[in-house]
Amino acid sequence: MTPASQLESVLFFKSEPLTAKELAKMLGMSEAEVKDAAESLKTNLQGRGLTLISEGDAYMLATAPEASQLIERITKEELEKDPGKAGMEVLAIILYQGPQTRAQIDHIRGVNSTFALRQLMIRGLLDRIDNPTDQRSFLYKPTLQLLSFLGVSSTSELPDFEKTKEMLASLTTTPDTVTQSSEHGTSTNEPAGSADATTIDDDSDIDDPYADDDESE
């Protein structure tokens, strides 16, 4: 497999921006080799349904601009669907626990939450912000639109707020470890609280965000 193909696989799997440094670690390349592979990949993707976008030294796969109308139609259809069990779980965790990293959400749920988070952001229910304690990760928080939809002015007005918050906090058995985790390293699909569920190394994410049965609900 060529370096460009390896890069394409990792970017598709991660489904989020990754820096040249992070990619170099994952792929066992130098940063210069990653940048060369990115140039080759960008050329290879011309005329296809995906394109490689970059900002600074961060790279991410995205749908090609030519597919914008198709994606817009599909997105509109997605917005009309029920968020499903996975989406409701993610919303509950963020609403009652406050801003959370993807790793923290994965830890509580016991499965990869990438797909659910993406869909909730598309719907305008969640915002992704920088994590002030770890520049490698992001925090997800409820939008004002979500609070307005729920008919509350703050999360503290939600039903059984303190009780539910305490219950969710009890599920995070290793808060320090999870808080320090990278957004690029998540738990495996083991039950929350297991040893594997707290694996957080940057290059240890072995979950396929499209393969979780839970996320398809």
Sequence and secondary structure as in RCSB ss.txt:
>XXXX:A:sequence
MTPASQLESVLFFKSEPLTAKELAKMLGMSEAEVKDAAESLKTNLQGRGLTLISEGDAYMLATAPEASQLIERIT
KEELEKDPGKAGMEVLAIILYQGPQTRAQIDHIRGVNSTFALRQLMIRGLLDRIDNPTDQRSFLYKPTLQLLSFL
GVSSTSELPDFEKTKEMLASLTTTPDTVTQSSEHGTSTNEPAGSADATTIDDDSDIDDPYADDDESE
>XXXX:A:secstr
  HHHHHHHHHHHH S EEHHHHHHHHT  HHHHHHHHHHHHHHTTTSSEEEEEETTEEEEEE GGGHHHHHHHH
HHHHTS  HHHHHHHHHHHHHH SB HHHHHHHHSS  HHHHHHHHHTTSEEEEE TT TT EEEEE HHHHHHH
T SSGGGSTTHHHHHHHHHHH S HHHHHT  TT    SS TTSSGGG   TT     TTT GGGG 
